[in-house]
């Protein structure tokens, strides 16, 4: 594919991905206001943006083997935990943005855990096996992922076990 087309598809992928997240958050806000039909519209169009982003990503040959995909995901989590979020946290602290610094620090801790989970998955895949995850539990407050069982309390944000969703 031509370089300009690749660049445009990459930009479109980013834009559609962001629109998806914006619209999901808009839907939650509409639900809180009791505007259920507008919320449903936001959710539907949010899913349409996923379809668009996925098509762009596929054209960019962004999907490889599961092992390649896990390695790519690890690289992203590693960048976030080693470079991006530490820099963002430092700036937030420098600017006395305490709420942002606290949130970024929490996300940083979670990203490190995500990286570790991808390391476990990669180790299994390199032995031509699937990862041995009995249960995968996501904290709906901070994004921490626990294996096997939801903890009584999230080790990152302190949310109760009821805040965890099983995958």
N, C-alpha and C positions, 0 to 999 in steps of 0.2 A: 504494500500500500504506500502511497505517496506520503512524504513527510508532513505536508500541510494537512492532508486528510487525517493522518494519525494524530496530529496535534489537536485538530478540531474534535475528533472523536474522544480524545482524552479530556478535553475541556467540557464537552457535552456530558461525558460520563460523570465528571465531578459535579456539574450543575444539576443534572437529573438526580444524582445521589443526595445532594443537599436539599433539593426541592422535596424529595421523599420525606426526609427528616423534618423539614419545616412543616409540611402538611400534616404529618402525624401529630406534631406538637400543637398545630392549629386545631386539629380535631379534638384533642384533649381539652383545650381551652373552650371550644364550642360546646362540648359535653358539659363542662362545669357551668356554663351559662344556660344550660337547658336547650340548646339549639341542636337537637339530635339529627335533624335532616342535613343541616350544614356540616355537622361532624361526619356524617356518612359520606357526604360529597368529598370532603377533605380526604377521608380514608380511601375512597375509590380512586381519586386522582393520584394520591400518594402511591398506590399500587401500580397505577399506569406509569408513573415515573420509574418505578423499579423495572418494569418491562423495558422501558427505553434505555435505562442505564445498563441493564443486562445485555441488550442487543449491541450497544456500543462496546462494552467490555469484550464480548465474544468476537466482534470484528477486529478488535485490537489484539486478538490471540492471548487474552489475559488469563485463560484457564488452561492449566497443564494437567499433569498426572496428580494424584492426591499427594504424593510425596513432594512434588514440585510446588503444589499449592501450600502445603504446610510449611515448606522452607520459605516461601514468599511471605506467608502470614507471620512467621517468626521474625523475618527481617523487618517487617512493619512494626511489630510490637517492640522489637529491640531498638529501633530508631526512636519510637515514642518514649520508651523508658530510659534510654541513655542520652538522648540529645534533646528531643522536642520538649517534653514536659519539664525536665529540669530547667531548661532555659525559660520556659513560660512561667514557671513558678518563681524563679529569681526575679523576673521582671515584675510580676504581680506584687511580690514582697517589696521590691524597690519603690514601687508606686503606691505602697500602703493599701493595696487592694486585698485586704485580709480574707474576705469571703472567697474571692477568686483563687488566692494562694492556697487556702484550705481545700477547696474543691480540686484544684489541679494536683495537689499532693495526694489526695485520695485516689484520683484517677491514675496517677503515676504508680502507686502501689498495686493497683489492680492490673495495669498493663504489664508489670513485672511478673505477676502471677499468670497472666495470659501467655507470656513468652515461655514460662516454665511448662505450661500445659502443652504448648506446641512442641517443646523439646521432648516431652514424653511421647507424644504422637509420632514425631519423627523417628525416635528410637525404635518404636514398634514397626513402623513402615519400612525402615531400613533392614529389618529382619523379615520383611515380606509378611507381616502380621497386621491385623487391625489393633488399634489401641484397646487396652483392657479397662475401659471406663464403665463400671457397673451402673452408675448414675451420674448425671451432670446436672448441677443445681446452680441457677443464676440468681444473684441478689438483685432484686428489682430497684434497689436504691442506688447502689454504686457500681454494679456490673461485675463484682467479684464472682468467680466461678469455683464451686466446690465439687469435688468428686466423691462418689459413693453415697453421701448423705448430706443433707443440708445441716449446717452447724446450728446449735442453739442460738448463737449470736454471730453475726457477720464479723469476721476478724478485722475488716477494714473500716466499716462504718457503724458497726454495732446494731444493725437492723436485726429483728427477731427472725427465727426460722420461718415464720409465716410469710416473710417477704421474699422467700426463695421460690423460684419456678423450676420445676423439673423438666429436663429435656431428655 
